[in-house]
Amino acid sequence: MRYSEAECRAAAEALVRSLSEKGLLQLQTEPRRSAAQLAQALLENFRQEEELRREAERLAEAHMPAGQAVDRHKVVQMITQRLAEERSFVL
């Protein structure tokens, strides 16, 4: 799923604000900077997840037998999970 930079920024700001107010997060920088760093980490994670999904689709296309009735979405999903496990990437 694709998330815009604005959506990630808003989620990061809400998360930093909420955790700070509850005393669950002690910031060493200003909240805006922490939220910006969190938003960048989220965007990078989503980019890597999309890259994994594209690789899984390429592998599925290359290895799926032609003419067989298989659920392509399910195959891509299974390959994506396997690639994520191999790379210690949390989906």
DAZICOR-V894151 format. One record per pair of residues at least 24 apart in sequence whose ideal C-beta (glycine too) atoms are under 8 Angstrom apart, sorted by the first residue. I is the first residue (numbers start at 0). J is the second residue. D is the distance in whole Angstrom. If there is no record, write none. Layout:
BEGIN
I/J/D  I/J/D
END
This chain:
BEGIN
0/45/8  1/45/7  1/49/7  2/41/7  2/42/8  2/45/6  4/38/7  4/42/6  7/38/5  7/41/4  7/42/5  7/45/8  8/34/7  8/35/7  8/38/4  10/38/8  10/41/7  11/35/7  11/37/4  11/38/4  11/41/6  12/38/8  47/88/7  48/88/8  48/90/6  51/79/6  51/82/5  51/83/6  51/86/8  51/88/7  51/90/8  52/79/5  54/82/6  55/79/4  55/82/6
END
